[in-house]
């Protein structure tokens, strides 16, 4: 039956594709890529062999490599524990992807994923970040050293904290970030740590105990320890807290679709998350870029990281808009709550203005004094130095690091203030918002 339905040209095209795929494998082997069983690989014809290093790269049997944007830097090990599928990923030096599916994700030096992983677009694993087996990530950013256990769903998060492999933020096994509401909303990104302090790689680690979860969007401060089995539903932005969950009493009540109690908090946490992404983007552009080096692979990986940060912002903006579209301007049963209805109506009318805050560039004057002071001392400290990124950042004097944190915090605060001005009825960021609109 198949032979009867297939046109003669189809077979020729399929054979040609397979031949081109095999030619790519031959080209990789000619570059000294370690491929022990070439007949077990599937390499897309769009793959550019010039973007895959032959320096100590090993691709184990059963792997699939697709996408014209795929980059594999020296020392990468692909598929040691099981077959790996890669689509348009940028894989840094000495990265280990032990088994699973990876699409449009960026893995910086010495990051590591265990077998059974499922990592999708918008994700960045920075230096030495790692997971055990069966971790699912999407729109996830892990700062250096952050470690996830096994059997984890950790999509739509940014997590920082820790100073090294023996002092790292960690998520226990069987943990879930609940990022999808009963109303079908995903404006639920959680900020675990923050960017202004987190990039300095000097903060106390955060521990999220296993067999637990987090109902996004949630904020968690540095040094916080969440006891195993706890479902975290409230913000804990203060540092050094022990969080013990409580059992909830069984209850049956009426459902109000898209009611979204605590709407101001939801919008505030989303704005804060986006503001931190803006700060991280500036950090990559003005601080991280030189550490990617002049080699072709490094430049391509940097471009991939910048692209994923842009993708992360677009995702969060999209999710905010989708959520707002479903919110009734006046909540059924609460029509006398004037302030609440005013806030909802304002949000409907001006959500585009809020989202536009994160689609452009940061004005040059924002944080300029602290930025210029930090960059001047930073450039002095790394001049004529061959230190890698992590050592260079951790080697900065405390006063220099503080200037860098102040610069990035001003970026975050400025975006938050602007959002508060656009949506005055919501009372966002009361401690940061100006007394009067200017």
C-alpha positions in Angstrom: 0.0 0.0 0.0 2.8 2.4 0.9 4.6 1.7 -2.4 1.4 2.4 -4.3 0.8 5.8 -2.6 4.4 7.0 -2.8 5.5 9.0 -5.8 8.8 8.1 -7.5 10.3 11.4 -6.6 9.6 10.9 -2.9 12.0 8.0 -2.7 14.8 9.9 -4.4 14.4 12.9 -2.1 14.4 10.6 1.0 17.5 8.9 -0.2 19.2 12.2 -0.9 18.4 13.4 2.6 19.9 10.3 4.2 23.0 10.6 2.1 23.5 14.2 3.1 23.0 13.2 6.7 25.6 10.5 6.4 28.0 13.0 4.8 27.6 15.3 7.8 28.6 12.4 10.1 31.7 11.7 7.9 32.6 15.4 8.1 32.3 15.3 11.9 34.5 12.2 12.1 37.1 13.9 9.8 37.2 16.7 12.4 38.1 14.1 15.1 34.7 14.2 16.8 34.6 10.9 18.8 31.8 8.9 17.3 32.1 5.2 18.1 29.1 4.0 16.2 28.3 6.4 13.3 25.6 4.2 11.8 23.5 4.8 15.0 23.4 8.6 14.6 20.9 10.7 12.9 22.3 14.1 11.9 20.2 16.6 10.0 21.3 18.0 6.7 21.0 21.5 8.1 23.7 20.9 10.7 26.8 23.0 10.1 29.9 20.9 10.9 31.9 24.2 11.4 29.8 24.8 14.5 30.7 21.5 16.1 34.2 21.3 17.6 36.4 18.2 17.1 38.4 18.9 20.3 37.6 16.2 22.8 33.9 16.1 21.8 32.2 12.7 22.1 28.8 11.7 20.7 27.6 8.4 22.0 25.5 5.9 20.0 21.8 6.6 19.4 21.9 10.4 19.4 20.1 12.8 17.1 21.4 16.2 16.2 19.3 18.7 14.4 19.1 22.4 13.7 21.2 24.9 11.9 21.8 26.9 15.1 23.2 23.9 17.0 26.7 24.6 18.5 28.9 22.1 20.3 32.0 23.5 21.9 35.2 21.6 22.9 35.0 18.9 25.6 31.2 18.3 25.3 29.9 14.8 26.1 26.6 13.9 24.5 24.5 10.8 25.4 26.7 9.0 27.9 23.7 7.5 29.8 21.2 7.3 27.0 20.2 8.7 23.6 20.1 12.4 23.2 18.1 14.6 20.8 19.4 18.1 20.2 17.5 20.8 18.3 19.1 24.2 17.9 21.0 24.2 21.2 24.2 26.0 22.1 26.4 23.7 24.1 29.4 25.2 25.9 32.8 23.8 27.0 32.8 20.5 28.9 29.1 20.3 29.1 27.5 16.9 29.7 24.1 16.1 28.3 23.7 12.5 29.5 20.3 11.6 28.0 17.1 13.2 26.9 15.6 15.9 24.7 17.0 19.4 24.3 15.5 22.2 22.2 16.6 25.8 21.9 18.4 25.8 25.2 21.8 27.2 26.2 24.3 25.3 28.3 27.3 27.2 29.6 30.7 25.7 30.7 30.6 22.5 32.7 26.8 22.5 33.1 25.3 19.0 33.3 22.0 17.3 32.7 21.2 13.7 33.8 19.5 11.1 31.7 15.8 11.4 30.9 16.0 15.2 30.8 13.5 17.3 28.9 14.7 20.9 28.3 13.0 23.3 26.0 13.2 26.9 24.7 14.1 29.9 26.8 16.3 27.9 29.1 19.9 28.8 30.2 22.0 26.7 32.5 25.0 28.8 33.6 28.4 27.5 34.6 28.3 24.2 36.6 24.5 24.3 37.0 23.3 20.7 36.9 20.4 18.3 37.4 20.1 14.6 38.2 17.8 12.4 36.1 14.4 13.2 34.7 14.3 16.9 35.1 11.9 19.0 33.0 12.8 22.6 32.2 11.3 25.3 30.0 11.9 29.1 30.2 14.2 28.2 33.1 17.4 30.1 34.1 19.8 28.5 36.5 22.7 30.6 37.8 26.1 29.0 38.4 26.2 25.9 40.7 22.4 25.6 41.1 21.6 22.0 41.4 18.3 20.2 40.8 17.5 16.6 42.0 15.7 13.9 40.2 12.1 13.7 38.9 11.6 17.5 38.8 9.3 19.8 36.9 10.9 23.3 37.2 9.6 25.4 34.3 9.2 29.2 34.3 11.8 29.9 37.1 14.9 31.9 37.7 17.1 30.5 40.5 20.3 31.9 41.9 22.4 31.5 45.1 25.5 29.8 46.3 29.2 30.2 45.8 30.5 26.9 44.5 29.8 23.2 43.9 29.9 22.5 47.7 27.8 25.6 48.5 25.0 25.7 46.0 21.2 26.4 45.8 19.4 23.1 45.5 16.0 21.7 44.7 15.2 18.4 46.2 13.9 15.4 44.2 10.3 15.1 43.2 9.8 18.9 43.3 7.2 20.7 41.1 6.9 24.4 40.2 3.2 24.7 39.6 3.2 27.1 36.6 -0.3 26.4 35.1 -3.5 27.6 36.8 -7.0 26.1 36.6 -7.9 29.0 34.3 -5.1 28.0 31.9 -2.8 30.9 32.8 1.0 30.8 32.8 1.8 34.3 34.1 3.4 32.4 37.0 7.2 32.8 36.7 8.9 32.5 40.1 12.0 34.4 41.2 14.2 32.3 43.5 16.9 34.7 44.6 17.4 37.7 42.3 19.6 39.1 39.5 21.3 42.1 41.2 22.8 40.1 44.0 22.8 36.7 42.4 25.2 37.5 39.6 27.9 38.3 42.1 28.0 34.6 43.1 28.3 35.5 46.8 24.9 34.9 48.2 23.8 32.2 50.7 22.2 29.2 48.9 18.5 28.5 48.8 17.1 25.1 49.6 13.8 23.8 48.4 13.0 20.5 50.1 12.1 17.4 48.1 8.6 16.1 47.6 7.4 19.7 47.7 6.3 22.4 45.3 5.8 26.1 44.6 2.7 27.7 43.3 4.0 30.5 41.0 4.5 33.3 40.8 6.4 33.3 44.1 9.5 35.2 45.3 12.1 33.6 47.6 15.0 35.2 49.4 18.6 34.0 49.8 19.4 31.7 52.6 15.8 30.4 52.8 15.2 26.8 53.6 11.9 25.2 52.7 11.2 22.0 54.6 10.6 18.8 52.5 7.0 18.2 51.6 6.1 21.9 51.8 3.9 23.5 49.1 5.0 27.1 49.0 2.1 29.5 48.1 3.3 32.8 49.6 6.2 35.1 48.9 9.2 34.9 51.2 11.5 37.6 49.8 13.3 38.1 53.1 16.6 36.3 53.5 17.5 33.5 55.9 14.0 32.1 56.7 13.0 28.5 57.6 9.7 27.8 55.9 7.5 25.0 57.1 4.3 24.2 55.2 0.9 23.4 56.8 -1.7 20.9 55.8 -4.9 22.5 54.4 -8.3 21.5 55.6 -10.6 19.8 53.1 -13.1 22.2 51.6 -15.6 22.4 48.8 -16.7 25.8 47.5 -17.9 27.5 44.4 -15.4 28.3 41.6 -15.2 31.8 40.1 -13.3 31.4 36.8 -10.6 34.0 36.3 -11.4 35.6 39.7 -7.7 35.9 40.5 -7.7 37.1 44.1 -4.5 39.0 44.8 -4.3 40.3 41.3 -2.0 43.2 42.4 0.5 40.6 43.8 0.4 38.6 40.5 1.1 41.6 38.4 3.7 42.9 40.8 5.6 39.6 40.7 5.4 39.4 36.9 6.8 42.9 36.6 9.5 42.2 39.0 10.5 39.0 37.1 10.6 40.9 33.8 12.7 43.7 35.5 15.2 41.1 36.6 15.4 39.7 33.1 16.2 43.3 31.9 18.9 43.6 34.4 20.4 40.2 33.5 20.4 41.1 29.8 22.4 44.2 30.6 24.8 42.1 32.7 25.4 39.8 29.7 25.9 42.6 27.3 28.2 44.8 29.4 30.0 42.3 31.7 29.7 38.7 30.5 30.5 39.2 26.8 34.3 39.3 27.1 34.4 36.0 28.9 32.9 34.2 25.9 36.2 34.8 24.2 37.1 35.3 20.6 36.6 31.8 19.4 33.8 31.2 17.0 32.0 28.7 19.3 32.1 31.1 22.2 30.6 33.9 20.2 27.8 31.7 18.9 27.0 30.5 22.5 26.8 34.1 23.6 24.4 35.0 20.8 22.3 32.0 21.8 22.2 33.2 25.5 21.2 36.7 24.4 18.5 35.2 22.2 17.1 33.1 25.0 16.9 36.1 27.3 14.9 38.0 24.6 12.7 34.9 24.2 12.2 34.7 28.0 11.0 38.3 28.0 8.6 37.7 25.1 7.2 34.7 26.8 6.4 36.5 30.0 4.8 39.4 28.1 2.7 37.1 26.2 1.5 35.3 29.3 0.6 38.5 31.1 -1.5 39.7 28.1 -3.3 36.4 27.9 -4.1 36.5 31.6 -5.4 40.0 31.5 -7.6 39.3 28.5 -9.5 36.7 30.6 -10.0 38.9 33.7 -13.4 40.5 34.0 -13.1 44.2 34.6 -15.7 44.0 37.4 -15.7 40.8 39.5 -19.1 39.1 39.8 -20.4 39.4 43.4 -17.9 42.3 44.2 -19.3 45.2 42.2 -19.3 47.5 45.2 -15.5 47.2 45.6 -14.8 50.3 43.7 -11.0 50.2 44.1 -10.8 46.6 42.9 -12.9 47.3 39.8 -10.9 50.4 39.0 -7.7 48.5 39.2 -9.0 45.8 36.8 -10.3 48.3 34.3 -7.0 50.2 34.4 -5.1 47.0 33.9 -7.3 46.1 30.9 -6.7 49.5 29.3 -3.0 49.9 30.0 -1.5 46.4 30.0 0.1 47.2 26.6 1.9 50.2 28.2 3.3 48.0 31.0 4.5 45.4 28.6 6.2 48.0 26.4 8.5 48.8 29.3 10.2 45.5 28.7 10.3 45.5 24.9 12.8 48.3 24.4 16.2 49.3 25.9 17.1 50.6 29.3 17.7 54.4 29.2 21.4 55.1 29.4 21.1 57.3 32.5 19.5 54.5 34.6 22.0 53.4 37.2 24.7 55.2 35.2 26.8 56.4 38.3 27.0 52.9 39.8 27.4 51.3 36.4 30.3 53.4 35.3 32.0 53.1 38.6 31.6 49.3 38.6 32.7 48.8 35.0 35.8 51.0 35.5 37.0 48.9 38.4 35.8 45.7 36.9 37.8 46.3 33.7 40.9 47.1 35.8 40.6 43.9 37.8 40.3 41.6 34.8 42.9 43.4 32.6 45.8 41.1 31.8 44.0 38.3 33.6 43.2 34.9 32.2 40.7 34.0 34.9 37.4 32.5 33.8 34.1 34.2 34.5 33.3 32.6 37.8 36.7 33.3 39.3 36.8 36.8 38.0 33.4 37.7 39.5 34.2 36.1 42.8 37.6 37.8 42.9 36.1 41.3 42.8 36.6 43.4 46.0 33.4 43.8 48.0 33.0 47.5 47.2 33.2 46.8 43.5 30.6 44.0 43.7 28.3 46.3 45.7 28.5 49.0 43.0 27.5 46.4 40.4 24.6 45.2 42.5 23.4 48.9 42.9 23.6 49.4 39.2 21.4 46.3 38.4 19.1 47.1 41.3 18.4 50.5 39.9 17.5 48.9 36.6 15.0 46.7 38.4 13.6 49.5 40.5 13.2 51.9 37.6 11.1 49.4 35.6 9.0 48.7 38.7 8.5 52.4 39.4 7.4 52.9 35.8 4.8 50.1 36.0 3.5 51.5 39.3 3.0 54.9 37.6 1.1 53.4 34.7 -1.2 51.4 37.0 -1.8 53.6 40.1 -5.1 51.9 41.2 -3.2 48.6 41.7 -0.8 50.1 44.3 2.2 48.3 42.9 5.6 48.5 44.7 4.4 51.0 47.2 7.8 51.4 48.7 9.3 52.1 45.3 6.6 54.1 43.6 6.8 57.9 43.5 4.3 59.8 45.5 3.0 61.6 42.5 3.0 60.8 38.8 5.6 62.9 37.0 
